[in-house]
Amino acid sequence: MGRDKFENEELIKYGWPEDVWFHADKLSSAHVYLRFPKDTPVDLDKIPESVLNECLQLTKANSIQGSKLKSVRVIYTKWSNLHKTPGMDVGAVGYVNPKDVLGRTIEKDREILLRIRKSKVEKEVDFRAERLARDKEERLIEVEAKREADMKAKKAIRESQKLKESRLYSDVFVEDNMTKNDKVKMTAEEYEDSFF
């Protein structure tokens, strides 16, 4: 969660593809992020109800105006759907596809907020460094996958070549492997027996 509009801006800039963004609709509020596990497709409909409610309550509670209102509409979308243009204010954001923005109107739930406060952990985060480390790890995984695919392709080509060569008779008629019949000395009996 962003502490202020500047940290919200950092979160917008350095979010991860696995992130879901939450914000109070038409009110200022903290940007709250929910991160899906890596290599899990982000599906807004698959967010567990209890987790979704916590994110919605956290967003409402961290809106100066929204926290004073009885009910607030909180919107959420995939981080990849966020769109930032150079003329926008710090912390402001638009959407690539507004149809992919979901929302719910909620009222304050003290029980959820109390549970969140009890488990709250604050720490300084370098969002840029985290994103760069994540991207580096992704690149290493991609490079390794490409290397393995190249090795498999080369192995398949070698095996195909061996199979092709095994079907050829090019090594059968090598002069070093041939002998003339006049060098083979057989008696008539041996000659006759060689046909049986």
N, C-alpha and C positions, 0 to 999 in steps of 0.2 A: 504494500500500500504506500502511495506517495504521501509524504508529510506536508508538502506545500506544492504550489504550481510549478516550481522549478524541478522538484523531484518527480512530479507527474510528467513533466517534459522528458526527463531522462527515461522514465518507464516507457513512454510512447516510442522514443527513439531506439531503445535497446531491449524492447520486449522480445520474447521468444515465439516461434511458431506454435508452441504448445500452450500459449497463454490465452486466457479469456479475460476480457476487460470489462469492468463494472463501473458505472457512474450514475449519479442522480440525474434524472432527465430534466433539462432546462434549469438546473440549479448548479451552483458551484459545489464541488465535493472532491474528496480524495479519489484518486484512481485506484481501484482495488483490482488485483490480478489473481487469477486462479491458474495454476500451472498443471496441465495434464502430464502424466508420466511420459517420458521420452519414448518415441516410436509408437505412441498411441494416437490414433487420429482424433483431432479435436471435434467432438460432436456435442453441441450445446444441449441436445436432448438427452445425453447420457450422463449429465452432471447429477450425482445423487442429490435427492431433494434436501437432505440435511445440510449438505455442503453448499448448495445453492442458497438456502435460507441464511446461512451464516454470512455468505458474501453479500447478499442483499442487505442484511441488517448492519453489517460493517460499513457498507457504503452509505446507508441512511444516517447512521450514527456519526459519520465523519463528514457530514455536510452541515455547515454552519446554519443555513436556513432550513435544510431538510430535517435536522435533528429536532427542531422546534415544532414542526408540523405533525399533525396527527397521522397522515399517510403521505407517502412519497412514491412516485414511480421511479424505479431503478431500471436502467437499460443495461444490456450486456451483449457482447459480440466477440468473435474471434479477434485476437490481436492483428492478424493478417488483414482484417477488414477495416482497420483504422487507416485514415488518410490525413496526412499533414501537408499543408501548403505553406510556402515561405511567409505569406502575409498574415497568418493566423497568430493570435495572441499566445503567449507562453501557457502551456497546459491545455490549450484548446485543440480539438480534433474533429475531423469529419469522417465520413465513411466511404469506402469504395462502393459498397452496395448497401444502401439503407434498408433494403428488404431483409438483410441478414442480421438486423439488430432486433433482439428480443427484449421484452420488458415485463415487469410485474409491479403492481401497486402494492405496497406493504405498509403495515403499521409496526410500530416499535414492539419488539419482543424482548422484554427484560431478561428472561431466562437465557436466551441465546447470547445476549450481550454480556451477561455476567460470566457465562462459560468462556466467552472469547477473552474477556479481561483477565480471567484467572490464568489462561494459557498464553497470554500475550508475551512475545519476545521481540525486543527492539534491538536492531543492530545496524551498524553502518555497512552499506553495500555499495560497491563500485559496479554499477550496472553495465558500464562499458566493458570493464575487464571480464565480468561474468559472461557477457555475450561473445566477446572475442575468444574466450576459452572454449565456450560451447561450439562456436563456428570452427575453431581449430580442430576440436575433437571430431566434428562431423566430416571435415575435409580428410582427416586421417582415416576415418572409417570408409569414406568413398574411395580413397586411394588404394586402401587394402582390398576392397571389394573389386576394384578394377584390375588390380594386380592378380588376384585369384582368378578372375574371369579370363584374363589374358593367358595365364598359365594353363587353364583348362582348355582354352581354344587351341593353344600351341600343342598340347598333349593330344587333343583330338586330331589335329592335322598330322602329327607324327604317326599316330596309330592308323589313320587312314592311309598314309603313305606306305607304311609297313604292309598293310593288308593288300594294297595295290601291287606292291613289289612281290609279295608272296604269290600272287596270281600270274605273274609273268614268268617266262621260262628263260630269262636272260642269263641266269647263273647256271643253267643246265648245260648250255652249249659253250662253255668256256673251254678253250683249247687245252689249258692245263689239266682239266678234269677228264679229258678224252684219251682213250687208248685205241690203238689200231688192232684189228683182229689178228694181224700177223704176229703181234707180240704175245697174244694169248695162245698158250700151247695146251691143247686138250687132245686127249685120245678120243677115238671114235666112241667108246663107251661113255666117257665123261660128257661128251657132246650130246649123246642120246639121253643121258640121265638129267641134263640141265633143263630139259623140256617138261619134266614131270614134277 
